[in-house]
């Protein structure tokens, strides 16, 4: 996962869900994306393992304004937000569980 340096903050309004107390894993998906399904399972498992971490999935096709604003070009794309909702990491493609845990380790 690469670092994300803009300091952009996302909240309930953009996500449609509450932030995790310590971090939030935001997944941009699309309906026919096979890797999105596996990514959903991986992120849900990690969120269940690490206290204070939430997983939020966003349908990219229904949130095109946010997709364009954040320059999301493919699905799945995963953003890691800190406890304040600031985007601190971003990855495209299906992540490995170890990589997600390592990215969270830098945030929480």
Order of alpha helices (4+ residues) and beta strands (2+ residues): beta-alpha-beta-alpha-beta-alpha-beta-beta-alpha
